[in-house]
């Protein structure tokens, strides 16, 4: 990333606003113009008019996305794709989408996985997240798909491996991905509902059966969802299978009444079991859960709720036709926000003739370059200086391929590198490869706790040791931490990581990532594997490395002169950031806010800025903070209530390294919950 070189004291230009969260002042971000004028109100009105023009059979048909071709053979022929039927009579095209109950796959169905969420979140770079969305939109479009799932947020609290530990960070990054998708007329569906994504590190599946009122989630998981929808300026909500959607009670009232979000709520296939005679009696409960569109698969004999059971419920009078029209309105509104109905991708030979743009492959390297986190750098061993002699790259057999790729890139950077593969069971004194005894500098690629004994024994030899962690486990134990010089969190290995990682280790690029999760070292009380940084603080758990933490290898920054004032329904926090060193440093100053005076809870992330600061310069930064983050959900009013009192905002470079504080007194206030999903002028398309 290039850096700006402002004059000392010069305020940061809003031209860099794409690198800000703009937390809950989300309408500041650029979004593409949509085909329907009049903003979200115009979109809703147009959708309602179109839904009213549908015939009864059409109104019911658009409530489902079914396997292409129908039946299990159709599933195989369609590559696991589902089709929303559209209404040809009204000029509404059919649209394809994946079955969201399956694992997320790359747009070309290749073997490589999707861009990793934690590595992207570790960049704290909203503009990079938008670029990821733009690239994904291109890839999905040429494959004939108009809908894609965006993870990182969920209706219910998810494993921090999938969502990180903060809804403001997750909602912002997911929303920017959604913005990029919408710029390419691809609809983002927000939600991580797969069991595989919600499973904990200890293998247990969190309990999801007990009903939870949406009001209890308003300042937690639903806050991230609301942020994503508002930042993206559109999308849809994914709530799991039809039975799972009923777990969050009052969801429909929250989404459509309190938020005034015009779009749809979707349910993935499965969870209903085999068809039963009494299915029609369950339809009203499904509609009460707020589900507008149901995905149907061949599993469970194609059992659905909005097919024959809904027709029977309409015949019995337990469901009114007007309800179907309202659901169709929500579905059309989501598609109109994306422009998918006006610019549908082509089905014709998409899989056979499409050429996938290389953008996503390039972005893998960009994510690694910005998201790799320098955790420790004693004796300033990093970056490696070629003048100080060779570097031994030590790995176990599973990381042999990764080591070969990284070694090649380090050699291109001018380093003398030798790769040594440790034998199975290496770890005890005397079992290390002979080359380690003579190495002055050793680099270890480690993907599991099985390497711990080997690393400890290596550190006992007295040479400089750098450990690069190539796994996403935030509870990785590090008994050797005080024995090694440097530790780098590089996230789950991909071959595309070799070049950017070599650039970081050799000093061609500086480290700039910050942790989106707490690295606990595995030291926490039982039952806290799903906890976040605020829960750890309440339990007095001292982390190895806190949420938001990250070092630069080139220098340090100082924060000063924090001021906070109220401006209408948000706060404005301004401060100065200084780079006293001789090299540019990418800064991620973070602003945390204490909750209402009535609550006793640790501070939560409120805003941040990702910015490059030139050497020897001071930059003045301003961050908007929504009063929603200081409020509690008001069930009766369907809005946010701010209690009168004194509030403290704290500034620092992690959740525990808060060095500047400022207070503000607020009167009792009610903050509207209505989301601003209206498209604003401009374009975000690349």
HULINDA-V141350 format. One record per backbone hydrogen bond with DSSP energy under -1.0 kcal/mol. CO is the residue of the C=O (numbers start at 1). NH is the residue of the N-H. E is the energy in kcal/mol with one decimal. If there is no record, write none. Layout:
co | nh | e
CO | NH | E
CO | NH | E
This chain:
co | nh | e
7 | 10 | -2.6
13 | 16 | -1.8
14 | 17 | -2.0
16 | 19 | -2.3
17 | 20 | -2.0
19 | 610 | -1.6
22 | 25 | -2.6
25 | 28 | -1.6
26 | 29 | -1.7
38 | 42 | -1.8
39 | 43 | -2.6
40 | 44 | -2.5
41 | 45 | -2.4
42 | 46 | -2.5
43 | 47 | -2.6
44 | 48 | -2.5
45 | 49 | -2.3
46 | 50 | -2.3
47 | 51 | -2.6
48 | 52 | -2.0
51 | 54 | -1.1
55 | 59 | -2.6
56 | 60 | -1.6
57 | 61 | -2.2
58 | 62 | -2.0
60 | 63 | -1.6
61 | 64 | -1.4
63 | 294 | -2.8
65 | 296 | -2.5
66 | 83 | -3.2
67 | 70 | -1.3
70 | 74 | -1.2
71 | 75 | -1.7
72 | 76 | -2.0
73 | 77 | -2.5
74 | 78 | -2.5
75 | 80 | -2.8
76 | 79 | -1.1
78 | 81 | -1.2
81 | 68 | -1.7
82 | 97 | -2.3
83 | 66 | -2.0
84 | 95 | -1.9
87 | 90 | -1.3
87 | 92 | -2.6
88 | 91 | -1.4
92 | 87 | -1.4
95 | 84 | -3.5
96 | 146 | -2.4
97 | 82 | -3.3
99 | 102 | -1.7
106 | 109 | -2.1
116 | 120 | -1.7
117 | 121 | -3.0
118 | 122 | -2.0
120 | 123 | -1.4
121 | 124 | -1.2
122 | 514 | -2.5
125 | 129 | -1.7
126 | 130 | -2.1
127 | 131 | -2.2
128 | 132 | -2.2
129 | 133 | -1.9
130 | 134 | -2.4
131 | 135 | -2.6
132 | 136 | -2.3
133 | 137 | -2.4
134 | 138 | -2.0
135 | 139 | -2.1
136 | 140 | -2.8
137 | 141 | -2.6
138 | 142 | -2.0
140 | 145 | -2.5
141 | 144 | -1.9
146 | 187 | -2.9
148 | 189 | -2.6
150 | 191 | -2.1
159 | 162 | -1.8
159 | 163 | -1.6
160 | 164 | -1.6
166 | 170 | -2.5
167 | 171 | -2.8
168 | 172 | -1.9
169 | 173 | -2.5
170 | 174 | -2.7
171 | 175 | -2.2
172 | 176 | -2.1
173 | 177 | -2.0
174 | 178 | -2.5
175 | 179 | -2.2
176 | 180 | -2.0
177 | 181 | -2.2
178 | 182 | -2.7
179 | 183 | -1.7
181 | 184 | -1.3
181 | 186 | -2.2
182 | 185 | -1.9
187 | 148 | -2.5
188 | 236 | -1.5
189 | 150 | -2.9
190 | 238 | -2.4
194 | 198 | -1.2
195 | 199 | -1.1
200 | 203 | -1.9
204 | 200 | -2.7
212 | 249 | -1.2
213 | 216 | -1.3
214 | 217 | -1.3
217 | 220 | -1.7
217 | 222 | -1.8
220 | 224 | -1.2
221 | 225 | -1.5
222 | 226 | -2.7
223 | 227 | -2.4
224 | 228 | -2.2
225 | 229 | -2.3
226 | 230 | -2.2
227 | 231 | -3.0
228 | 232 | -2.4
229 | 233 | -1.2
229 | 234 | -1.8
236 | 190 | -2.8
237 | 266 | -3.8
240 | 268 | -1.2
241 | 245 | -2.5
244 | 247 | -1.8
247 | 212 | -3.1
247 | 249 | -1.0
248 | 251 | -1.0
249 | 214 | -3.1
250 | 254 | -1.9
251 | 255 | -2.9
252 | 256 | -2.5
253 | 258 | -2.4
254 | 259 | -2.4
255 | 261 | -2.3
259 | 675 | -2.7
264 | 237 | -2.4
265 | 292 | -3.0
265 | 293 | -1.8
266 | 239 | -2.4
267 | 295 | -2.7
276 | 279 | -1.5
279 | 282 | -1.5
280 | 283 | -1.0
282 | 286 | -1.7
283 | 287 | -2.5
284 | 288 | -2.3
285 | 289 | -1.3
286 | 291 | -1.2
287 | 290 | -1.5
293 | 267 | -2.0
294 | 65 | -2.0
299 | 302 | -1.5
300 | 303 | -1.5
307 | 311 | -2.0
308 | 312 | -2.3
309 | 313 | -2.2
310 | 314 | -2.4
311 | 315 | -1.9
312 | 316 | -2.5
313 | 317 | -1.1
313 | 318 | -1.3
313 | 319 | -1.3
320 | 323 | -1.5
321 | 325 | -1.7
322 | 326 | -2.0
323 | 327 | -2.1
324 | 328 | -2.6
325 | 329 | -1.9
326 | 330 | -1.9
327 | 331 | -2.1
328 | 332 | -2.6
329 | 333 | -2.4
330 | 334 | -1.8
331 | 335 | -1.9
332 | 336 | -2.8
333 | 337 | -2.4
334 | 338 | -1.3
335 | 339 | -1.0
335 | 340 | -1.7
339 | 343 | -1.8
347 | 350 | -1.7
349 | 353 | -2.4
350 | 354 | -1.9
358 | 362 | -2.0
359 | 363 | -2.4
360 | 364 | -1.5
362 | 366 | -1.7
363 | 367 | -3.0
364 | 368 | -1.9
365 | 369 | -2.6
366 | 370 | -2.1
367 | 371 | -2.7
368 | 372 | -1.6
372 | 513 | -1.6
373 | 489 | -3.0
374 | 551 | -1.9
376 | 487 | -1.7
377 | 380 | -1.3
378 | 381 | -1.3
385 | 388 | -2.1
386 | 389 | -1.3
391 | 418 | -2.1
392 | 443 | -3.4
393 | 420 | -2.9
394 | 445 | -1.4
395 | 422 | -3.4
396 | 399 | -1.8
397 | 400 | -2.0
399 | 403 | -2.4
400 | 404 | -2.1
401 | 405 | -2.0
402 | 406 | -2.5
403 | 407 | -2.8
404 | 408 | -1.8
405 | 409 | -1.8
406 | 410 | -2.5
407 | 411 | -2.2
408 | 412 | -1.9
409 | 413 | -1.1
410 | 415 | -2.2
411 | 414 | -1.8
416 | 391 | -3.0
418 | 393 | -3.3
420 | 395 | -2.0
423 | 426 | -2.0
428 | 431 | -2.2
433 | 436 | -1.9
434 | 437 | -1.3
440 | 464 | -2.7
441 | 392 | -2.6
442 | 466 | -2.7
443 | 394 | -2.8
444 | 468 | -3.2
446 | 470 | -2.9
448 | 451 | -1.6
449 | 452 | -1.9
451 | 455 | -2.5
452 | 456 | -2.5
453 | 457 | -2.4
454 | 458 | -2.3
455 | 459 | -2.5
456 | 460 | -1.6
458 | 461 | -1.4
459 | 462 | -1.4
464 | 442 | -2.6
465 | 485 | -1.8
465 | 486 | -1.7
466 | 444 | -3.0
467 | 488 | -2.6
468 | 446 | -2.7
469 | 490 | -2.5
473 | 476 | -1.2
474 | 520 | -1.6
478 | 481 | -1.9
480 | 483 | -2.1
480 | 484 | -1.1
485 | 378 | -2.9
486 | 467 | -2.6
487 | 375 | -2.4
487 | 376 | -1.5
488 | 469 | -3.4
489 | 373 | -2.5
494 | 497 | -2.3
495 | 498 | -1.4
497 | 501 | -2.6
498 | 502 | -2.2
499 | 503 | -2.0
500 | 504 | -1.8
501 | 505 | -2.6
502 | 506 | -2.1
503 | 508 | -1.3
503 | 509 | -1.9
505 | 384 | -2.9
515 | 548 | -2.6
516 | 165 | -1.7
519 | 544 | -1.7
519 | 545 | -1.9
520 | 523 | -1.2
522 | 524 | -1.0
525 | 528 | -1.3
528 | 531 | -1.6
532 | 536 | -2.5
533 | 537 | -1.7
534 | 538 | -2.2
535 | 539 | -1.9
536 | 541 | -3.0
537 | 540 | -1.3
545 | 519 | -2.6
546 | 549 | -1.8
547 | 655 | -2.9
549 | 515 | -2.6
558 | 578 | -2.7
560 | 576 | -3.0
563 | 574 | -2.8
565 | 572 | -3.1
569 | 627 | -1.4
570 | 567 | -3.2
571 | 625 | -2.7
572 | 565 | -2.0
573 | 623 | -3.2
574 | 563 | -2.8
575 | 621 | -3.1
576 | 560 | -2.2
577 | 619 | -2.7
578 | 558 | -2.2
579 | 616 | -2.0
585 | 613 | -2.8
587 | 611 | -2.4
589 | 609 | -1.5
590 | 652 | -2.1
591 | 606 | -3.3
591 | 607 | -1.5
592 | 650 | -3.1
593 | 604 | -2.3
596 | 599 | -2.1
604 | 593 | -2.7
607 | 591 | -3.0
608 | 21 | -1.3
611 | 587 | -3.6
613 | 585 | -2.0
614 | 617 | -1.4
617 | 579 | -2.4
618 | 9 | -2.4
619 | 577 | -2.3
620 | 12 | -2.2
621 | 575 | -2.3
623 | 573 | -2.9
625 | 571 | -3.4
626 | 629 | -1.3
627 | 630 | -1.4
632 | 641 | -3.0
634 | 638 | -1.8
634 | 639 | -1.2
639 | 634 | -3.3
640 | 671 | -3.5
641 | 632 | -2.2
642 | 669 | -2.1
645 | 666 | -2.8
647 | 664 | -2.2
648 | 594 | -2.4
649 | 662 | -2.3
650 | 592 | -3.3
651 | 659 | -2.1
651 | 660 | -1.8
652 | 590 | -3.1
657 | 653 | -1.4
660 | 651 | -3.1
662 | 649 | -3.1
664 | 647 | -2.8
666 | 645 | -2.3
669 | 642 | -3.1
671 | 640 | -3.0
675 | 677 | -1.1
